[in-house]
Amino acid sequence: YTVNDTSKVVCGNVPTANATVHIVDTVLMPKA
């Protein structure tokens, strides 16, 4: 699974105390 055609999801659906985390292999930056 990829995000924005550049970042790959390394590990998804990691449960935490108050959220579900998806770990990606690059930093996601908002468009300016």
N, CA, C and O atoms as a MOPAC input file, in Angstrom:
PM7 MOZYME 1SCF
protein

 N      0.83900 1    -1.17600 1     0.00000 1
 C      0.00000 1     0.00000 1     0.00000 1
 C      0.87500 1     1.22800 1     0.00000 1
 O      1.84600 1     1.28900 1     0.75400 1
 N      0.55500 1     2.22600 1    -0.83900 1
 C      1.33600 1     3.45900 1    -0.89300 1
 C      0.46300 1     4.65900 1    -0.57600 1
 O     -0.75900 1     4.62100 1    -0.72000 1
 N      1.12000 1     5.72400 1    -0.14300 1
 C      0.46100 1     6.99000 1     0.16100 1
 C      1.06500 1     8.04700 1    -0.74800 1
 O      2.28700 1     8.18600 1    -0.79400 1
 N      0.24700 1     8.79100 1    -1.46800 1
 C      0.70800 1     9.84800 1    -2.37600 1
 C      1.66900 1     9.32400 1    -3.44000 1
 O      2.50100 1    10.08300 1    -3.93800 1
 N      1.57500 1     8.07200 1    -3.79300 1
 C      2.41500 1     7.42600 1    -4.80900 1
 C      3.90300 1     7.45600 1    -4.49400 1
 O      4.71200 1     7.12600 1    -5.36100 1
 N      4.29300 1     7.84300 1    -3.27600 1
 C      5.71300 1     7.89700 1    -2.93800 1
 C      6.05300 1     7.14800 1    -1.66100 1
 O      7.09600 1     6.49800 1    -1.59700 1
 N      5.21500 1     7.21600 1    -0.65900 1
 C      5.50300 1     6.59900 1     0.63500 1
 C      4.85000 1     5.23200 1     0.73200 1
 O      3.67100 1     5.07200 1     0.41600 1
 N      5.61500 1     4.26100 1     1.16500 1
 C      5.07300 1     2.91800 1     1.36000 1
 C      4.74800 1     2.70500 1     2.83000 1
 O      5.51300 1     3.10600 1     3.70700 1
 N      3.61700 1     2.07400 1     3.09400 1
 C      3.24700 1     1.73700 1     4.46400 1
 C      4.07000 1     0.52300 1     4.88100 1
 O      3.95500 1    -0.55100 1     4.29000 1
 N      4.89600 1     0.70300 1     5.90300 1
 C      5.76900 1    -0.36000 1     6.38400 1
 C      5.00900 1    -1.27600 1     7.33200 1
 O      5.12500 1    -2.49900 1     7.25100 1
 N      4.23800 1    -0.68600 1     8.22400 1
 C      3.49300 1    -1.44700 1     9.21700 1
 C      2.18400 1    -0.71600 1     9.48000 1
 O      2.19600 1     0.46100 1     9.83800 1
 N      1.07100 1    -1.39000 1     9.30900 1
 C     -0.21700 1    -0.74100 1     9.48400 1
 C     -1.01000 1    -1.30600 1    10.63500 1
 O     -0.73900 1    -2.40300 1    11.12400 1
 N     -2.00300 1    -0.53100 1    11.06300 1
 C     -2.92900 1    -0.94000 1    12.12700 1
 C     -2.23300 1    -1.29100 1    13.43200 1
 O     -2.52500 1    -2.32000 1    14.04200 1
 N     -1.30900 1    -0.43400 1    13.86000 1
 C     -0.63500 1    -0.62800 1    15.14200 1
 C     -1.48900 1     0.04200 1    16.21800 1
 O     -1.61100 1     1.26700 1    16.22300 1
 N     -2.08000 1    -0.72900 1    17.12200 1
 C     -2.94100 1    -0.12200 1    18.14400 1
 C     -2.12500 1     0.57900 1    19.22900 1
 O     -1.10200 1     0.06800 1    19.68400 1
 N     -2.59900 1     1.76200 1    19.63300 1
 C     -2.01400 1     2.49100 1    20.75700 1
 C     -3.13300 1     2.80100 1    21.74400 1
 O     -4.25700 1     2.33100 1    21.57300 1
 N     -2.83800 1     3.57400 1    22.75700 1
 C     -3.82900 1     3.86700 1    23.79200 1
 C     -5.03100 1     4.62800 1    23.24700 1
 O     -6.16000 1     4.38700 1    23.67600 1
 N     -4.80300 1     5.55300 1    22.29500 1
 C     -5.91500 1     6.36900 1    21.82100 1
 C     -5.95800 1     6.54400 1    20.30700 1
 O     -6.63500 1     7.44800 1    19.81600 1
 N     -5.25400 1     5.70500 1    19.55900 1
 C     -5.24700 1     5.83800 1    18.09900 1
 C     -4.76100 1     4.54200 1    17.46200 1
 O     -4.28000 1     3.63600 1    18.14300 1
 N     -4.89700 1     4.47600 1    16.14600 1
 C     -4.31600 1     3.39600 1    15.35900 1
 C     -3.26300 1     4.02000 1    14.45600 1
 O     -3.55600 1     4.96800 1    13.72700 1
 N     -2.04600 1     3.50300 1    14.49400 1
 C     -0.91400 1     4.10800 1    13.80500 1
 C     -0.55800 1     3.29200 1    12.57000 1
 O     -0.59900 1     2.06200 1    12.58800 1
 N     -0.20500 1     4.00400 1    11.48300 1
 C      0.31200 1     3.38900 1    10.26300 1
 C      1.70400 1     3.97400 1    10.04100 1
 O      1.84600 1     5.19000 1     9.90800 1
 N      2.72400 1     3.13500 1     9.99700 1
 C      4.10900 1     3.58800 1     9.86500 1
 C      4.49600 1     3.58100 1     8.39400 1
 O      4.32500 1     2.57500 1     7.70600 1
 N      5.02900 1     4.72400 1     7.90400 1
 C      5.44500 1     4.85100 1     6.50800 1
 C      6.95500 1     5.03700 1     6.44000 1
 O      7.59100 1     5.38600 1     7.43400 1
 N      7.52800 1     4.79800 1     5.24800 1
 C      8.98400 1     4.82900 1     5.11100 1
 C      9.55400 1     6.18000 1     4.71000 1
 O     10.77300 1     6.30100 1     4.58300 1
 N      8.73100 1     7.19700 1     4.50700 1
 C      9.21000 1     8.54500 1     4.20600 1
 C      8.38700 1     9.55900 1     4.98600 1
 O      7.30900 1     9.24200 1     5.49000 1
 N      8.89600 1    10.76900 1     5.08200 1
 C      8.18500 1    11.83600 1     5.78000 1
 C      7.14900 1    12.42800 1     4.83500 1
 O      7.46600 1    12.76900 1     3.69500 1
 N      5.90900 1    12.55100 1     5.30700 1
 C      4.84600 1    13.15400 1     4.50500 1
 C      4.81500 1    14.65300 1     4.76400 1
 O      4.71800 1    15.08900 1     5.91200 1
 N      4.89800 1    15.43900 1     3.70100 1
 C      4.87800 1    16.89600 1     3.81700 1
 C      3.63600 1    17.43700 1     3.11800 1
 O      3.29800 1    16.97400 1     2.02800 1
 N      2.94500 1    18.41400 1     3.72400 1
 C      1.78800 1    19.01600 1     3.06400 1
 C      2.23000 1    19.88100 1     1.89000 1
 O      3.33300 1    20.42800 1     1.88000 1
 N      1.34600 1    19.99400 1     0.90300 1
 C      1.65900 1    20.85300 1    -0.24000 1
 C      1.61200 1    22.31000 1     0.19600 1
 O      0.75600 1    22.70100 1     0.98800 1
 N      2.53700 1    23.11000 1    -0.32600 1
 C      2.63100 1    24.52300 1     0.07000 1
 C      1.55400 1    25.36300 1    -0.56300 1
 O      1.49600 1    26.57000 1    -0.33000 1

